[in-house]
Amino acid sequence: MKISEKIGNQGIFEVRLSLYSDLLATGKNGKVTNLTGKGNVIFIRLFTSHFDSLDNGEYVFNFSNNLGTFKDPQYILGWDASDKQVRWTFIVSARMEVNKDDDYYDILLNGVDEFGNTVQCVYKGILMYPD
């Protein structure tokens, strides 16, 4: 799932990548309104004025170097519908590779969370932009 907004000349991109297929997240205007199943969703916000869509390439961020490509916070939302618990974990560094073929995206994210755990996510599909 991908939601993006455009404000003026600055594009704001929020990428949601699900680690597990049994987790379904739905939302509107950048907010999750319904979660079912069990798994994790990665929320990453990219702020840029260089393009009006997510292009092919490699995106890297690290809290220590503050490159400005990603805006705080980057985090993992862990949800278990059986006990209705939400657990938050911040991503401290990551590398995201984007391959685009027409409107179809193949996105791979490899990163590390605040506890040193490896974070890996894959998204394949069409990204949707609200009007």
C-alpha positions as CSV (number, residue, x, y, z in Angstrom):
1,M,0.0,0.0,0.0
2,K,1.3,3.5,-0.8
3,I,-0.2,6.8,-0.1
4,S,1.3,10.1,-1.3
5,E,0.3,13.7,-1.0
6,K,1.6,16.7,-2.9
7,I,1.9,20.1,-1.2
8,G,3.0,22.9,-3.4
9,N,6.2,22.0,-5.2
10,Q,7.2,19.6,-2.5
11,G,6.2,15.9,-2.9
12,I,5.5,14.0,0.3
13,F,5.7,10.2,-0.1
14,E,4.6,7.8,2.6
15,V,5.5,4.2,1.9
16,R,3.8,1.4,3.8
17,L,5.4,-2.0,3.3
18,S,4.0,-5.1,5.0
19,L,6.4,-7.7,6.3
20,Y,3.7,-10.4,6.3
21,S,0.9,-11.1,3.9
22,D,-1.5,-11.9,6.8
23,L,-1.5,-8.3,7.9
24,L,-3.9,-6.0,6.0
25,A,-3.7,-2.2,6.7
26,T,-6.2,0.2,5.1
27,G,-6.4,3.9,5.5
28,K,-7.1,7.3,4.0
29,N,-5.1,10.6,3.9
30,G,-2.0,9.0,5.3
31,K,-3.7,7.5,8.4
32,V,-4.4,3.9,9.1
33,T,-8.1,3.3,9.9
34,N,-8.2,-0.5,10.0
35,L,-5.7,-3.2,10.8
36,T,-6.5,-7.0,10.6
37,G,-4.3,-10.0,11.0
38,K,-0.8,-10.1,12.5
39,G,2.5,-8.7,11.3
40,N,4.3,-5.4,10.8
41,V,4.0,-2.4,8.6
42,I,6.8,0.0,7.8
43,F,6.0,3.7,7.6
44,I,8.5,5.8,5.9
45,R,8.0,9.4,4.8
46,L,10.1,10.9,2.1
47,F,10.1,14.7,1.6
48,T,11.6,15.9,-1.7
49,S,11.1,18.6,-4.3
50,H,13.1,16.8,-7.0
51,F,10.3,14.7,-8.4
52,D,6.5,14.3,-8.3
53,S,6.5,10.5,-8.0
54,L,8.7,7.8,-6.5
55,D,11.4,7.2,-9.1
56,N,13.8,4.3,-9.7
57,G,16.9,4.5,-7.5
58,E,18.3,3.8,-4.1
59,Y,17.2,5.8,-1.1
60,V,19.4,5.8,2.0
61,F,18.8,7.3,5.4
62,N,20.5,7.3,8.8
63,F,19.5,9.3,11.8
64,S,23.2,10.2,12.4
65,N,23.8,11.8,9.0
66,N,20.4,13.5,8.6
67,L,20.5,13.4,4.8
68,G,17.1,15.0,4.5
69,T,15.7,12.4,2.2
70,F,13.5,10.9,4.9
71,K,11.7,12.8,7.5
72,D,11.4,11.7,11.2
73,P,9.9,9.5,12.4
74,Q,10.5,6.2,10.5
75,Y,9.0,3.4,12.4
76,I,7.6,-0.1,12.4
77,L,4.1,-0.7,13.5
78,G,3.7,-4.2,14.9
79,W,0.0,-5.2,15.3
80,D,-1.5,-8.4,16.7
81,A,-5.3,-8.5,16.3
82,S,-5.7,-11.3,18.8
83,D,-4.6,-9.1,21.7
84,K,-5.2,-5.7,20.2
85,Q,-1.7,-4.6,21.0
86,V,0.3,-2.1,18.9
87,R,4.1,-2.0,19.3
88,W,6.3,0.8,17.9
89,T,9.9,0.4,16.9
90,F,12.0,3.2,15.3
91,I,14.1,2.5,12.3
92,V,17.5,4.1,12.7
93,S,19.0,3.3,9.3
94,A,17.8,1.8,6.0
95,R,18.5,1.4,2.3
96,M,15.5,1.3,0.0
97,E,15.7,0.2,-3.6
98,V,13.0,1.2,-6.0
99,N,12.5,-0.4,-9.4
100,K,9.6,1.0,-11.5
101,D,8.2,-0.4,-14.7
102,D,5.4,1.8,-16.0
103,D,3.0,2.0,-13.0
104,Y,4.3,-1.2,-11.3
105,Y,6.7,-0.9,-8.4
106,D,9.1,-3.3,-6.9
107,I,10.4,-1.9,-3.6
108,L,12.9,-3.6,-1.3
109,L,13.9,-2.1,2.1
110,N,16.7,-3.4,4.3
111,G,17.3,-1.6,7.6
112,V,18.1,-1.8,11.3
113,D,15.7,-0.8,14.1
114,E,16.6,0.9,17.4
115,F,17.4,-2.4,19.1
116,G,19.7,-3.6,16.3
117,N,17.2,-5.9,14.7
118,T,17.2,-6.4,11.0
119,V,14.2,-5.0,9.1
120,Q,13.4,-6.3,5.7
121,C,10.4,-5.5,3.6
122,V,9.2,-6.0,0.0
123,Y,6.4,-4.3,-1.8
124,K,5.3,-5.2,-5.3
125,G,2.4,-3.4,-7.0
126,I,0.9,-0.1,-8.1
127,L,1.2,3.0,-5.9
128,M,-1.9,5.0,-5.5
129,Y,-1.9,8.8,-5.1
130,P,-4.9,10.7,-3.8
131,D,-6.2,13.7,-5.7
